Amino acid sequence: MHSNLSPMNQPTSPGLWTLACRRLRADHTAMIALAVVLAFLLTLLLSVSGLIAADWENETGVSYAPPHFIGASQPESAITPESTAAVPDNPFDPLKDVLRELRQKNGTQTNALNDYGIADPLAAEMAEIRAELAKSGKARVVQRAATLPFGADKWGHDIVKKTIKGAETSIVVGLVAALLATLLGTLFGAAAGYFGGWTDDFFNWFYSIFTSIPYLLLVLSVAAVLQQKGVGTIILILALTGWTGPFRLMRAEYMKHKNREYVWAADAIGASHWRKMFIHIFPNVSHVALVQVSILVVGFIKSEVILSFLGFGVPVGTVSWGSMLNEAQNELILGKWWQLVAATSAMAVLVTAFSLFTDALRDALDPKLK
């Protein structure tokens, strides 16, 4: 009696990635977190392509323009001729006669207020210059908004667009630095775990040096040595200091897998060390590297914020969430809180979503849960 099942129709057991996808789809929290992460990545692509937030440096609002739901702010005080004339003379001031004369002279002039609510003695002259430039077509008069959807910073930049542009820098730093750190950790861990002996001793000694120094001090030390600021420098700093976690895990995985039967079979057919390490063993431990990438992205985004906040991060002219928080600490003294809330809210949402998805991915790829 012949079987109706051909070799092509034989049932096959699902693989690791198939089981992982099933577990992720069944986890509603993981799906919501993944949607949030994908939304941030889509925003990143649109920002990089210039479709959104390309004009974030335009001064669209007045200085410290409040959000719409607060309404336009009124100048708390202004210097007017009446107020200056009401200032009493100091009988012990040797310049009291000169000051009285200046007050009387200024009393016949009308000083307009600038955007900061301060009397501007050159308002009339500047108005004439703007009018002449406008007539000649050499200047374009831009009306600044009194309020913006989520406010403006000191220079009148829209906070929403600035937050999107800052996300571009922070997310790129987190992703690229995490990939580079995982690559270094995988290469070092594969060499140490597969070869053993003096190779393992050397990388363990190298690993011990990096882990014996507190992480933040190590990051600041590397930043101080490199000195030059820039996105590439931050990525290099984080990658050179963040490879230790992937190294430890990948070393253990390679030590475990190098004695498996499939590695012996590859050795029997004459496979090279490089082929056994990265063609045969690595696909079976790649889920560990993937989880490490997702974990490091979260940590590196926070590290970039800390570095930029301390002044070791992005240079002047480049915006990131860390540089926004650096500016916000001075704005809080003036009661301008919207830039702080925008940067921290965006960072908190992304980091929380990425952390939830990382935990779900780690559980889905755990072989013990098959």
Secondary structure, 3 states (H helix, E strand, C coil): CCCCCCHHHCCCCCCHHHHHHHHHHHCHHHHHHHHHHHHHHHHHHHHHHCCCCCCCCCCCECCCCCECCCCCCCCCCCCCHHHHHCCCCCCCCCCHHHHHHHHHHHCCCCCEECCCCCEECCHHHHHHHHHHHHHHCCCCCCCCECCECCCECCCCCEHHHHHHHHHHHHHHHHHHHHHHHHHHHHHHHHHHHHHCHHHHHHHHHHHHHHHCCCHHHHHHHHHHHHCCCCHHHHHHHHHHHCCHHHHHHHHHHHHHHCCCHHHHHHHHCCCCHHHHHHHHHHHHHHHHHHHHHHHHHHHHHHHHHHHHHHCCCCCCCCCCHHHHHHHHHHHHHHCCCHHHHHHHHHHHHHHHHHHHHHHHHHHHCCHHHC
